[in-house]
Amino acid sequence: MANNIATRRTRPNYFYALISVALVLFVLGFFGAILLHAQQFVRLYKERVNLIVELVESASTSDMIALERFLKNADYVRPGTINRVSKEKAAQLMRNEFGEEFLKLDLPNPFLDVVFFNLKAEYLDPEHLHQIREELKALPTINDVYYQESLVDNIANNLQKAGYFALGFGLFFILVTATLIHNTIRLALYSNRFLIKNMELVGASWSFISRPYLIRATLHGLLSSLIAILALVGLLYWLNQSFPEVYLFQDTRLLMAVIFGILFLGVLIYALSTFYVVNRYLKMRVDDLY
């Protein structure tokens, strides 16, 4: 009975270590997924910018249809984003907004027919926007083309800053992850410090003592990584079903990169931390173990 109790006391609590490491790897994997898909998020944000094409006052419905047909064939237009608002519909919207007060003014319809659409992300820069605007204004039925110039400039100016910030934050997060995993493993092996030292005192070599711990660390690293991967894939599947416009992990290559990254970091950090902890206990004097 006493031997069984002593054995339990010297057995590391690997279950909590596995779950703790899996949680840390899960968070790291999710952050890695966000970083790898940053370009898709930027593209999604860019493609929400509207270009508004205002037709001349004498334009007819057939002119609007012809303009829509022209835009559908244009390389720079994001498919499915072309919409039109006639001047009659715009006036009706104003009536709905201001009610009878708008009707009492008895003014001629001040609105013009407009067509608005979104650009593909690769065309959302000042040079392309200027070319597109000049191309559309050259059409005889176009009065002017409008877009949010300040928003476009802000996107261009902030992309580089966001990239540096994401890189720095990613490196910091990896450092924090490694520290948390190392401390978790150190606590798990703390109860085995006397067993490790006793094996050295009876003549076992350091490599012989470390080998079973390193093998176990590799297996535990794989298991923690698999738990983290399953949780991450489940979360991303739910996000894709709930928010399809986010486009997370529709690129299989990025998905595999994140999966292999979690596996590699899980096994590497687990093995290195275990090797360091075991050798640290081997270097300590017996009195220092208490």
C-alpha positions as a Markdown table, in Angstrom:
| # | Residue | x | y | z |
|---|---|---|---|---|
| 1 | Met | 0.0 | 0.0 | 0.0 |
| 2 | Ala | 2.8 | 2.4 | 1.0 |
| 3 | Asn | 4.6 | 1.6 | -2.3 |
| 4 | Asn | 1.5 | 2.3 | -4.3 |
| 5 | Ile | 1.0 | 5.7 | -2.6 |
| 6 | Ala | 4.7 | 6.6 | -3.2 |
| 7 | Thr | 4.3 | 5.6 | -6.9 |
| 8 | Arg | 1.3 | 7.8 | -7.3 |
| 9 | Arg | 3.2 | 10.7 | -5.7 |
| 10 | Thr | 6.1 | 10.3 | -8.1 |
| 11 | Arg | 4.0 | 9.9 | -11.2 |
| 12 | Pro | 3.7 | 13.2 | -13.2 |
| 13 | Asn | 0.3 | 14.5 | -13.9 |
| 14 | Tyr | 0.5 | 14.3 | -17.6 |
| 15 | Phe | -3.3 | 14.6 | -18.2 |
| 16 | Tyr | -3.4 | 18.2 | -17.1 |
| 17 | Ala | -0.1 | 18.9 | -19.0 |
| 18 | Leu | -1.6 | 17.5 | -22.2 |
| 19 | Ile | -4.8 | 19.6 | -21.9 |
| 20 | Ser | -2.8 | 22.8 | -21.0 |
| 21 | Val | -0.4 | 22.4 | -23.9 |
| 22 | Ala | -3.3 | 21.6 | -26.3 |
| 23 | Leu | -5.1 | 24.8 | -25.3 |
| 24 | Val | -1.9 | 26.8 | -25.8 |
| 25 | Leu | -1.3 | 25.3 | -29.2 |
| 26 | Phe | -5.0 | 25.8 | -30.1 |
| 27 | Val | -4.7 | 29.5 | -29.4 |
| 28 | Leu | -1.4 | 29.7 | -31.3 |
| 29 | Gly | -2.9 | 27.9 | -34.2 |
| 30 | Phe | -5.9 | 30.2 | -34.4 |
| 31 | Phe | -3.6 | 33.2 | -34.3 |
| 32 | Gly | -1.5 | 31.7 | -37.0 |
| 33 | Ala | -4.6 | 31.1 | -39.1 |
| 34 | Ile | -5.5 | 34.7 | -38.8 |
| 35 | Leu | -2.0 | 35.8 | -39.8 |
| 36 | Leu | -1.9 | 33.5 | -42.8 |
| 37 | His | -5.3 | 34.7 | -43.9 |
| 38 | Ala | -4.5 | 38.3 | -43.3 |
| 39 | Gln | -4.3 | 38.9 | -47.1 |
| 40 | Gln | -7.8 | 37.5 | -47.5 |
| 41 | Phe | -9.1 | 39.8 | -44.8 |
| 42 | Val | -7.4 | 42.8 | -46.5 |
| 43 | Arg | -8.9 | 41.7 | -49.8 |
| 44 | Leu | -12.4 | 41.4 | -48.2 |
| 45 | Tyr | -12.1 | 44.8 | -46.7 |
| 46 | Lys | -10.8 | 46.4 | -50.0 |
| 47 | Glu | -13.6 | 44.8 | -52.0 |
| 48 | Arg | -16.3 | 46.6 | -49.9 |
| 49 | Val | -15.3 | 50.0 | -51.2 |
| 50 | Asn | -18.1 | 51.3 | -53.6 |
| 51 | Leu | -17.5 | 53.1 | -56.8 |
| 52 | Ile | -20.5 | 55.3 | -57.8 |
| 53 | Val | -21.1 | 56.1 | -61.5 |
| 54 | Glu | -23.5 | 59.0 | -62.0 |
| 55 | Leu | -25.3 | 59.2 | -65.4 |
| 56 | Val | -26.2 | 62.4 | -67.2 |
| 57 | Glu | -29.6 | 63.8 | -66.7 |
| 58 | Ser | -30.8 | 62.8 | -70.1 |
| 59 | Ala | -29.9 | 59.1 | -69.6 |
| 60 | Ser | -32.6 | 56.6 | -70.2 |
| 61 | Thr | -33.2 | 53.1 | -68.7 |
| 62 | Ser | -31.6 | 51.6 | -71.8 |
| 63 | Asp | -28.5 | 53.6 | -71.0 |
| 64 | Met | -28.3 | 52.2 | -67.5 |
| 65 | Ile | -28.7 | 48.7 | -68.9 |
| 66 | Ala | -26.0 | 49.3 | -71.4 |
| 67 | Leu | -23.7 | 50.6 | -68.7 |
| 68 | Glu | -24.4 | 47.5 | -66.6 |
| 69 | Arg | -23.6 | 45.3 | -69.5 |
| 70 | Phe | -20.3 | 47.2 | -70.0 |
| 71 | Leu | -19.3 | 46.8 | -66.4 |
| 72 | Lys | -20.1 | 43.1 | -66.3 |
| 73 | Asn | -17.5 | 42.7 | -69.0 |
| 74 | Ala | -14.9 | 44.9 | -67.3 |
| 75 | Asp | -12.0 | 43.1 | -65.7 |
| 76 | Tyr | -11.9 | 45.4 | -62.6 |
| 77 | Val | -15.5 | 44.9 | -61.5 |
| 78 | Arg | -16.1 | 42.3 | -58.7 |
| 79 | Pro | -18.8 | 40.0 | -60.1 |
| 80 | Gly | -22.3 | 40.2 | -58.5 |
| 81 | Thr | -21.8 | 43.7 | -57.0 |
| 82 | Ile | -23.4 | 45.9 | -59.7 |
| 83 | Asn | -26.5 | 47.7 | -58.6 |
| 84 | Arg | -28.5 | 50.6 | -60.0 |
| 85 | Val | -30.6 | 53.2 | -58.4 |
| 86 | Ser | -32.8 | 55.2 | -60.7 |
| 87 | Lys | -33.6 | 58.9 | -60.0 |
| 88 | Glu | -37.2 | 58.0 | -59.4 |
| 89 | Lys | -36.2 | 55.4 | -56.8 |
| 90 | Ala | -33.9 | 57.9 | -55.1 |
| 91 | Ala | -36.7 | 60.4 | -54.9 |
| 92 | Gln | -39.0 | 57.8 | -53.4 |
| 93 | Leu | -36.4 | 56.9 | -50.8 |
| 94 | Met | -36.2 | 60.6 | -49.9 |
| 95 | Arg | -40.0 | 60.7 | -49.6 |
| 96 | Asn | -39.9 | 57.7 | -47.3 |
| 97 | Glu | -37.2 | 59.4 | -45.2 |
| 98 | Phe | -38.7 | 62.9 | -44.9 |
| 99 | Gly | -42.4 | 62.1 | -45.4 |
| 100 | Glu | -44.9 | 64.8 | -46.5 |
| 101 | Glu | -42.4 | 67.7 | -45.9 |
| 102 | Phe | -40.4 | 66.6 | -48.9 |
| 103 | Leu | -43.6 | 66.6 | -51.1 |
| 104 | Lys | -44.6 | 70.1 | -50.0 |
| 105 | Leu | -41.4 | 71.6 | -51.4 |
| 106 | Asp | -42.7 | 70.8 | -54.9 |
| 107 | Leu | -39.2 | 70.8 | -56.3 |
| 108 | Pro | -38.1 | 69.0 | -59.5 |
| 109 | Asn | -36.3 | 65.7 | -58.9 |
| 110 | Pro | -32.8 | 66.7 | -58.0 |
| 111 | Phe | -31.4 | 63.2 | -58.4 |
| 112 | Leu | -29.6 | 61.4 | -61.2 |
| 113 | Asp | -29.5 | 57.8 | -62.2 |
| 114 | Val | -26.6 | 56.0 | -60.6 |
| 115 | Val | -24.9 | 52.6 | -60.9 |
| 116 | Phe | -22.5 | 51.5 | -58.1 |
| 117 | Phe | -20.2 | 48.5 | -57.9 |
| 118 | Asn | -17.2 | 47.1 | -56.0 |
| 119 | Leu | -13.7 | 46.7 | -57.5 |
| 120 | Lys | -11.5 | 43.7 | -57.3 |
| 121 | Ala | -8.9 | 44.1 | -54.6 |
| 122 | Glu | -6.0 | 44.3 | -57.0 |
| 123 | Tyr | -7.4 | 47.4 | -58.7 |
| 124 | Leu | -7.9 | 49.3 | -55.5 |
| 125 | Asp | -5.0 | 51.7 | -55.7 |
| 126 | Pro | -4.7 | 55.3 | -56.8 |
| 127 | Glu | -3.3 | 54.6 | -60.2 |
| 128 | His | -5.9 | 52.0 | -61.2 |
| 129 | Leu | -8.7 | 54.1 | -59.7 |
| 130 | His | -7.6 | 57.1 | -61.8 |
| 131 | Gln | -7.5 | 55.0 | -65.0 |
| 132 | Ile | -11.0 | 53.5 | -64.3 |
| 133 | Arg | -12.5 | 56.9 | -63.5 |
| 134 | Glu | -11.1 | 58.4 | -66.7 |
| 135 | Glu | -12.3 | 55.4 | -68.8 |
| 136 | Leu | -15.8 | 55.6 | -67.4 |
| 137 | Lys | -16.0 | 59.4 | -67.7 |
| 138 | Ala | -15.1 | 59.1 | -71.4 |
| 139 | Leu | -18.5 | 57.3 | -72.0 |
| 140 | Pro | -21.1 | 59.8 | -73.4 |
| 141 | Thr | -23.8 | 58.9 | -70.8 |
| 142 | Ile | -21.5 | 59.3 | -67.7 |
| 143 | Asn | -21.6 | 62.5 | -65.7 |
| 144 | Asp | -19.0 | 61.6 | -63.1 |
| 145 | Val | -17.5 | 58.8 | -61.0 |
| 146 | Tyr | -17.1 | 59.0 | -57.2 |
| 147 | Tyr | -15.3 | 56.9 | -54.7 |
| 148 | Gln | -14.0 | 57.4 | -51.1 |
| 149 | Glu | -10.5 | 58.6 | -51.8 |
| 150 | Ser | -9.7 | 59.0 | -48.1 |
| 151 | Leu | -10.6 | 55.4 | -47.4 |
| 152 | Val | -8.5 | 54.1 | -50.3 |
| 153 | Asp | -5.5 | 56.2 | -49.1 |
| 154 | Asn | -6.0 | 54.9 | -45.5 |
| 155 | Ile | -6.0 | 51.3 | -46.7 |
| 156 | Ala | -2.7 | 51.8 | -48.6 |
| 157 | Asn | -1.0 | 53.6 | -45.7 |
| 158 | Asn | -2.0 | 51.2 | -43.0 |
| 159 | Leu | -1.2 | 47.9 | -44.7 |
| 160 | Gln | 2.5 | 48.1 | -44.1 |
| 161 | Lys | 2.1 | 49.2 | -40.5 |
| 162 | Ala | -0.4 | 46.3 | -39.9 |
| 163 | Gly | 2.1 | 43.8 | -41.4 |
| 164 | Tyr | 4.9 | 44.9 | -39.1 |
| 165 | Phe | 2.6 | 44.8 | -36.1 |
| 166 | Ala | 1.3 | 41.3 | -37.0 |
| 167 | Leu | 4.9 | 40.0 | -37.4 |
| 168 | Gly | 6.0 | 41.4 | -34.0 |
| 169 | Phe | 2.9 | 40.2 | -32.2 |
| 170 | Gly | 3.3 | 36.7 | -33.8 |
| 171 | Leu | 6.9 | 36.4 | -32.6 |
| 172 | Phe | 5.9 | 37.5 | -29.1 |
| 173 | Phe | 3.0 | 35.1 | -29.0 |
| 174 | Ile | 5.3 | 32.2 | -30.0 |
| 175 | Leu | 7.7 | 33.2 | -27.2 |
| 176 | Val | 4.8 | 33.3 | -24.7 |
| 177 | Thr | 3.6 | 29.9 | -26.0 |
| 178 | Ala | 7.0 | 28.3 | -25.5 |
| 179 | Thr | 7.3 | 29.7 | -22.0 |
| 180 | Leu | 3.8 | 28.4 | -21.0 |
| 181 | Ile | 4.5 | 24.9 | -22.4 |
| 182 | His | 7.9 | 24.8 | -20.7 |
| 183 | Asn | 6.5 | 25.7 | -17.3 |
| 184 | Thr | 3.7 | 23.2 | -17.7 |
| 185 | Ile | 6.1 | 20.4 | -18.5 |
| 186 | Arg | 8.4 | 21.5 | -15.6 |
| 187 | Leu | 5.6 | 21.2 | -13.1 |
| 188 | Ala | 4.5 | 17.8 | -14.6 |
| 189 | Leu | 8.1 | 16.4 | -14.1 |
| 190 | Tyr | 8.6 | 18.0 | -10.7 |
| 191 | Ser | 7.3 | 15.0 | -8.8 |
| 192 | Asn | 9.9 | 12.8 | -10.6 |
| 193 | Arg | 13.0 | 14.8 | -9.7 |
| 194 | Phe | 14.1 | 12.3 | -7.0 |
| 195 | Leu | 13.6 | 9.3 | -9.3 |
| 196 | Ile | 15.7 | 11.0 | -12.0 |
| 197 | Lys | 18.5 | 11.8 | -9.6 |
| 198 | Asn | 18.4 | 8.3 | -8.0 |
| 199 | Met | 18.9 | 6.7 | -11.4 |
| 200 | Glu | 22.0 | 8.8 | -11.9 |
| 201 | Leu | 23.3 | 7.9 | -8.5 |
| 202 | Val | 23.1 | 4.2 | -9.2 |
| 203 | Gly | 25.2 | 4.7 | -12.4 |
| 204 | Ala | 22.7 | 5.2 | -15.2 |
| 205 | Ser | 24.0 | 7.5 | -18.0 |
| 206 | Trp | 22.3 | 10.8 | -18.8 |
| 207 | Ser | 21.2 | 9.6 | -22.2 |
| 208 | Phe | 19.7 | 6.4 | -20.7 |
| 209 | Ile | 17.7 | 8.5 | -18.2 |
| 210 | Ser | 16.6 | 11.0 | -20.7 |
| 211 | Arg | 15.5 | 8.6 | -23.5 |
| 212 | Pro | 12.2 | 7.4 | -22.0 |
| 213 | Tyr | 11.2 | 10.9 | -21.1 |
| 214 | Leu | 12.0 | 12.2 | -24.6 |
| 215 | Ile | 10.0 | 9.4 | -26.2 |
| 216 | Arg | 7.1 | 10.1 | -23.9 |
| 217 | Ala | 7.5 | 13.9 | -24.6 |
| 218 | Thr | 7.3 | 13.3 | -28.4 |
| 219 | Leu | 4.2 | 11.2 | -28.0 |
| 220 | His | 2.6 | 13.7 | -25.7 |
| 221 | Gly | 3.5 | 16.5 | -28.1 |
| 222 | Leu | 1.8 | 14.7 | -30.9 |
| 223 | Leu | -1.3 | 14.0 | -28.8 |
| 224 | Ser | -1.5 | 17.6 | -27.6 |
| 225 | Ser | -1.1 | 18.8 | -31.2 |
| 226 | Leu | -3.8 | 16.5 | -32.5 |
| 227 | Ile | -6.2 | 17.7 | -29.8 |
| 228 | Ala | -5.4 | 21.3 | -30.7 |
| 229 | Ile | -5.8 | 20.6 | -34.5 |
| 230 | Leu | -9.2 | 18.9 | -34.0 |
| 231 | Ala | -10.5 | 21.8 | -31.9 |
| 232 | Leu | -9.1 | 24.4 | -34.4 |
| 233 | Val | -10.6 | 22.7 | -37.4 |
| 234 | Gly | -13.9 | 22.4 | -35.6 |
| 235 | Leu | -13.9 | 26.1 | -34.8 |
| 236 | Leu | -12.9 | 27.1 | -38.3 |
| 237 | Tyr | -15.6 | 24.9 | -39.8 |
| 238 | Trp | -18.2 | 26.6 | -37.6 |
| 239 | Leu | -16.9 | 30.0 | -38.6 |
| 240 | Asn | -17.1 | 29.1 | -42.3 |
| 241 | Gln | -20.7 | 27.9 | -41.8 |
| 242 | Ser | -21.7 | 31.0 | -39.8 |
| 243 | Phe | -19.7 | 33.6 | -41.6 |
| 244 | Pro | -19.0 | 32.4 | -45.2 |
| 245 | Glu | -17.8 | 35.9 | -46.3 |
| 246 | Val | -14.8 | 35.5 | -44.0 |
| 247 | Tyr | -13.2 | 32.9 | -46.4 |
| 248 | Leu | -11.3 | 31.2 | -43.6 |
| 249 | Phe | -9.4 | 28.0 | -44.7 |
| 250 | Gln | -10.9 | 27.8 | -48.2 |
| 251 | Asp | -7.3 | 27.5 | -49.2 |
| 252 | Thr | -6.1 | 23.9 | -48.5 |
| 253 | Arg | -2.5 | 24.8 | -48.6 |
| 254 | Leu | -2.9 | 27.3 | -45.8 |
| 255 | Leu | -4.8 | 24.8 | -43.8 |
| 256 | Met | -2.0 | 22.2 | -44.1 |
| 257 | Ala | 0.6 | 24.9 | -43.2 |
| 258 | Val | -1.2 | 25.6 | -40.0 |
| 259 | Ile | -1.6 | 21.9 | -39.2 |
| 260 | Phe | 2.0 | 21.0 | -39.8 |
| 261 | Gly | 3.1 | 24.2 | -37.9 |
| 262 | Ile | 1.1 | 23.1 | -34.8 |
| 263 | Leu | 2.5 | 19.5 | -35.0 |
| 264 | Phe | 6.1 | 20.7 | -35.4 |
| 265 | Leu | 5.9 | 23.3 | -32.6 |
| 266 | Gly | 4.1 | 20.9 | -30.2 |
| 267 | Val | 6.6 | 18.1 | -30.6 |
| 268 | Leu | 9.6 | 20.5 | -30.7 |
| 269 | Ile | 8.8 | 22.6 | -27.6 |
| 270 | Tyr | 7.6 | 19.5 | -25.7 |
| 271 | Ala | 10.9 | 17.6 | -26.5 |
| 272 | Leu | 13.2 | 20.5 | -25.8 |
| 273 | Ser | 11.5 | 21.5 | -22.6 |
| 274 | Thr | 11.6 | 17.9 | -21.3 |
| 275 | Phe | 15.3 | 17.5 | -22.3 |
| 276 | Tyr | 16.1 | 20.8 | -20.5 |
| 277 | Val | 14.1 | 19.9 | -17.3 |
| 278 | Val | 15.5 | 16.4 | -17.0 |
| 279 | Asn | 19.1 | 17.6 | -17.5 |
| 280 | Arg | 18.5 | 20.4 | -15.0 |
| 281 | Tyr | 17.5 | 17.9 | -12.3 |
| 282 | Leu | 20.5 | 15.7 | -13.2 |
| 283 | Lys | 22.8 | 18.7 | -12.7 |
| 284 | Met | 21.4 | 19.6 | -9.3 |
| 285 | Arg | 22.7 | 18.3 | -6.0 |
| 286 | Val | 20.5 | 16.1 | -3.9 |
| 287 | Asp | 20.1 | 18.7 | -1.3 |
| 288 | Asp | 18.8 | 21.2 | -3.9 |
| 289 | Leu | 16.0 | 18.9 | -4.9 |
| 290 | Tyr | 14.1 | 19.4 | -1.6 |
